[in-house]
Amino acid sequence: MEILNYVNGEWVKPGVEDYFDVINPATGDVIAKTPLGGKADVDLAAKGAAEAFSSWRKTPVQERVQYLFELRDLLRANQDEIARHITNEAGKTLEEAKAEMIRAFENVEVACGMPHLGKGEFVEDIAPGIDEIMIRQPVGVCATIAPFNFPGMIPFWYLPYAIAAGNTYVVKPSEKVPMTMQFIFSLIEQVGFPKGVVNLVNGAKGAVDGILEHPLIRAITFVGSTNVAKYIYSVAASHGKRVQAQGGAKNPVIILPDADMEMATKIVADSAFGCAGQRCLAVSLAVTVAEARNSFTEMICDAASSRVVGYGLDAGVQMGPVINAASKERVENLIGLGAQEGAGVPVDGRGTTIKGYERGTFVRPTILSEVQPGSEIAKTEIFGPVLSLMHVKTVDQAIELVNSGQYGNQASLFTASGNAARRFRYEADAGNIGINIGVAAPMAFFPFSGWKDSFFGDMHGQGTDAVEFFTQKKVVVERWPKEWSRKF
């Protein structure tokens, strides 16, 4: 597949010399080359989007959402092909890739409610003969800097809301996984949006900096590591832009003695090892309380060691590779760091080779036991299929441990006690809370929340938060004295 930009309704070959090899992480094959575009490419897309904005914002909202209804149908009809692209470039299993796109569909559907979601407010007679109105208007040109781990879903946390609200848009996929969005934009082309409304620019840091600095781009969304999120947030804000920057995570789960251990084990294993642990809601730290320790430890080790690892297009595979060789090396080094710090490694996924896919970047599920609070491995986001185990004696200690971390993306609790669940929901310092849930991913009509170093900004992606982010409020106070009116 040739990777092109999509600007002003046309496919454009970037005039660049540098390309990034896109590698299938399961086979090691180069399957595409991403053009490393920069500020000139962003400038072309931003100017086209700005030119399209004046007419797009005047298009009645009920007409704007008709394009989204058609896009939703095309995405659904092509779900299998989209999923194959995700599997081949991101390494997920085919079922994981299909599941990713379901949330993308849902966000398009929610954004189709913009005729209702975008309504303002009106109060008559704030003073005699004076009324006050709050109306929502689009921000202008907006952009998404997308990550590698959910190449199909994450742009749809934002894009449909922005264009339904009357904005125009630029998407920059991760240079590691350009093929999914390349195919999705072929569907966007079929929908027939007016030229310049939706644009695609490929590149790496040069394109990112072009987006952050461009004077015509007014709002930016990002998902990635905390260090990069801080960079995105600070640079974009210094240029006067609205920013949502989703950062990293170290998601804890508490296992109480009264939990259904069989259910908890299955759900935690799916959370920790699904998508090879490369998702911001993956459980990475399991805290057992009191006598939950022995039974959960034994069962989660069995679940980890029995998980089927391989190429995501092959039948029966439950987990694919990590994204590339650098990620594999990083994950394996962090497992080694955990061992150096005194953790046990009852299930060790280092040095994995899958027959027939010897060049693949596989790391089998790994369990680190007896991880100590305050250790580097307890604090570091591994972003791979590694679950660390800790043990405490009381619920108080467990909640204190959860709240001591620098991140606040997700925290979960497994219990049969409604009282314990309510207390955890009330006290846990995280934006997404799971009760007997391993991946507390909000539905599209709720915000994808995040606290502390997991999020920088005010309004989150999805739902009414996205509507707030992609619109600006205008308040009108008006008086129409009777004597000014024409007499009939």
KAVEN-V37170 format. One record per run of one state. SS is the DSSP state (h for helix, s for strand, l for the rest). FROM is the first residue (numbers start at 1). TO is the last residue. If there is no record, write none. Layout:
BEGIN
ss->SS from->FROM to->TO
ss->SS from->FROM to->TO
END
This chain:
BEGIN
ss->l from->1 to->4
ss->s from->5 to->7
ss->l from->8 to->9
ss->s from->10 to->12
ss->l from->13 to->18
ss->s from->19 to->23
ss->l from->24 to->29
ss->s from->30 to->35
ss->l from->36 to->36
ss->s from->37 to->37
ss->l from->38 to->38
ss->h from->39 to->58
ss->l from->59 to->60
ss->h from->61 to->77
ss->l from->78 to->78
ss->h from->79 to->90
ss->l from->91 to->93
ss->h from->94 to->111
ss->l from->112 to->113
ss->h from->114 to->117
ss->l from->118 to->120
ss->s from->121 to->127
ss->l from->128 to->129
ss->s from->130 to->138
ss->l from->139 to->140
ss->s from->141 to->145
ss->l from->146 to->153
ss->h from->154 to->157
ss->l from->158 to->158
ss->h from->159 to->164
ss->l from->165 to->167
ss->s from->168 to->172
ss->l from->173 to->178
ss->h from->179 to->191
ss->l from->192 to->197
ss->s from->198 to->200
ss->l from->201 to->202
ss->s from->203 to->203
ss->l from->204 to->204
ss->h from->205 to->213
ss->l from->214 to->216
ss->s from->217 to->223
ss->l from->224 to->225
ss->h from->226 to->238
ss->l from->239 to->241
ss->s from->242 to->246
ss->l from->247 to->250
ss->s from->251 to->255
ss->l from->256 to->260
ss->h from->261 to->277
ss->l from->278 to->282
ss->s from->283 to->289
ss->l from->290 to->291
ss->h from->292 to->305
ss->l from->306 to->308
ss->s from->309 to->309
ss->l from->310 to->318
ss->s from->319 to->319
ss->l from->320 to->324
ss->h from->325 to->340
ss->l from->341 to->343
ss->s from->344 to->347
ss->l from->348 to->353
ss->s from->354 to->354
ss->l from->355 to->356
ss->s from->357 to->357
ss->l from->358 to->365
ss->s from->366 to->369
ss->l from->370 to->375
ss->h from->376 to->379
ss->l from->380 to->385
ss->s from->386 to->392
ss->l from->393 to->394
ss->h from->395 to->403
ss->l from->404 to->406
ss->s from->407 to->408
ss->l from->409 to->409
ss->s from->410 to->414
ss->l from->415 to->417
ss->h from->418 to->427
ss->l from->428 to->431
ss->s from->432 to->435
ss->l from->436 to->447
ss->s from->448 to->448
ss->l from->449 to->450
ss->s from->451 to->452
ss->l from->453 to->454
ss->s from->455 to->456
ss->l from->457 to->460
ss->s from->461 to->461
ss->l from->462 to->462
ss->h from->463 to->469
ss->l from->470 to->470
ss->s from->471 to->479
ss->l from->480 to->481
ss->h from->482 to->484
ss->l from->485 to->488
END
